[in-house]
Amino acid sequence: MEIRKINISDAEQFLKLCQTLDEESEFMMYEPGERLTTIERQREQIRSMLAGSSQILVASAGGSLIGHITAVRGQANRTRHRAHIVIGIRKAYRGQGIGTHLFLALEKWACEEKLHRLELTVMSHNQTAVKLYQKIGFSIEGTRKHAMMVNGTYVDEYFMVKLI
């Protein structure tokens, strides 16, 4: 397994990874089939991320992308010290420490970028993810009641933060 910065040439494979994550997990933002991004649009998004001060790191195995962690940095002067994080790992690769390795690599980047605050949201019933985030130093800052609608049911979301 390798963790590296995404390349524009990864756009098609990255889009497929995200679509697969949407199908494999009810914990991602998009429902299966809801992500309508084109490969060209994905290339543009990656290009924009690489040109700015945000980051996408990918995990690969056997030449295939199996996971990612994305950090979107605040753009205003008052929010440039923080980044919002999204992480996803293919079902077959979960529970193998890949999430921890992705977070460690991202935190190294965040320190180099002089970020001070990492933020993420997680569905409150996703206890596996909550435990991972707490293990690596995130704490629950608040609960957003009925923040999402999943399978016809309102779901609470934790807002979690790590100061670095």
C-alpha positions in Angstrom: 0.0 0.0 0.0 1.2 3.5 -0.9 0.0 6.9 0.2 0.7 9.8 -2.1 -0.5 13.1 -3.3 -3.1 12.8 -6.1 -2.1 13.6 -9.7 -4.4 15.0 -12.4 -3.9 11.7 -14.3 -5.7 10.0 -11.4 -9.0 11.8 -12.2 -10.8 8.9 -13.8 -9.7 6.4 -11.2 -10.5 8.8 -8.4 -14.0 9.5 -9.7 -14.6 5.7 -9.8 -13.3 5.4 -6.3 -15.7 8.0 -5.0 -18.6 6.4 -6.9 -17.7 3.1 -5.4 -17.5 4.5 -1.9 -21.0 6.0 -2.4 -22.2 2.5 -3.2 -20.4 0.7 -0.5 -21.1 3.0 2.5 -24.2 4.8 3.8 -21.7 7.1 5.6 -20.6 9.1 2.6 -22.4 12.3 1.6 -23.7 11.1 -1.7 -26.1 8.3 -2.2 -25.4 5.7 -5.0 -25.8 7.3 -8.4 -26.1 10.8 -7.0 -22.6 11.9 -7.9 -22.8 13.3 -11.4 -19.3 14.6 -11.8 -17.7 14.0 -15.2 -14.1 12.9 -15.6 -13.2 16.4 -17.1 -14.9 18.1 -14.1 -12.9 15.8 -11.7 -9.7 16.8 -13.5 -10.6 20.4 -13.0 -11.4 19.9 -9.3 -8.0 18.1 -8.8 -6.2 20.8 -10.7 -7.9 23.5 -8.6 -7.0 21.7 -5.3 -3.4 21.2 -6.4 -3.1 24.9 -7.4 -4.6 26.1 -4.1 -3.7 25.3 -0.6 -5.9 22.3 -0.2 -4.8 18.6 -0.5 -6.0 15.2 -1.7 -3.9 12.2 -0.6 -4.7 8.8 -2.0 -4.0 5.2 -0.9 -3.3 2.7 -3.6 -2.7 -1.0 -3.7 -1.8 -3.0 -6.8 -2.2 0.1 -9.0 -5.7 0.8 -7.9 -6.9 3.6 -5.7 -8.4 2.2 -2.5 -8.9 5.3 -0.4 -8.4 9.0 0.0 -8.3 11.8 2.4 -9.2 15.3 1.3 -8.5 18.6 3.1 -10.2 21.8 2.0 -8.5 24.8 3.5 -10.4 27.9 4.5 -9.9 30.7 1.9 -10.6 33.8 3.9 -7.8 35.2 6.0 -9.8 34.4 9.1 -10.2 30.7 8.2 -6.9 29.9 6.5 -5.7 28.2 9.7 -8.3 25.4 9.3 -9.2 22.7 6.9 -12.3 20.5 6.5 -11.5 16.8 6.0 -13.3 14.0 4.1 -12.0 10.5 4.2 -13.2 7.3 2.4 -11.7 3.8 2.2 -13.0 0.9 0.1 -14.9 -1.7 2.1 -12.4 -4.5 1.4 -9.6 -2.4 2.9 -11.2 -1.1 6.0 -9.8 -2.2 9.4 -6.3 -2.5 8.2 -4.9 0.8 9.5 -5.1 2.7 6.2 -7.3 5.4 7.7 -4.7 6.0 10.4 -1.9 6.2 7.8 -3.9 8.6 5.7 -4.5 10.9 8.7 -0.9 10.8 9.7 0.2 11.8 6.2 -2.4 14.5 6.1 -1.3 15.9 9.5 2.3 16.1 8.3 1.1 18.2 5.3 -1.1 20.3 7.6 1.9 21.1 9.8 4.0 22.0 6.8 1.2 24.3 5.7 1.0 25.8 9.3 -2.6 24.8 9.7 -3.9 24.9 13.3 -7.3 23.2 13.1 -8.6 20.1 11.3 -12.4 19.6 11.2 -14.7 16.9 10.0 -18.2 15.7 10.4 -19.3 12.1 11.0 -22.7 10.5 11.4 -23.1 9.9 15.2 -24.0 6.2 14.7 -20.8 5.5 12.7 -19.0 4.4 15.9 -16.1 2.8 14.0 -15.2 6.1 12.5 -15.8 8.1 15.7 -13.4 5.7 17.5 -10.7 6.1 14.8 -11.0 9.9 14.9 -10.8 10.0 18.7 -7.8 7.6 18.6 -5.9 10.0 16.4 -6.8 13.1 18.6 -10.1 14.4 17.3 -12.7 15.4 19.9 -16.4 16.0 19.5 -17.1 19.7 19.5 -20.8 19.5 19.0 -23.8 17.6 17.6 -25.8 18.7 14.6 -29.3 17.3 15.2 -31.1 15.8 12.2 -28.3 17.0 10.0 -28.8 14.3 7.3 -31.6 12.2 6.0 -30.4 8.6 5.4 -32.9 6.0 4.2 -35.8 8.1 5.3 -34.5 8.7 8.8 -33.0 11.8 10.3 -29.5 11.3 11.4 -27.4 13.3 13.9 -23.9 14.3 12.9 -20.9 15.0 15.2 -18.7 18.0 14.4 -15.2 16.8 15.4 -12.0 18.9 15.7 -8.3 18.4 16.2 -6.0 21.3 17.1 -2.4 20.9 15.9 
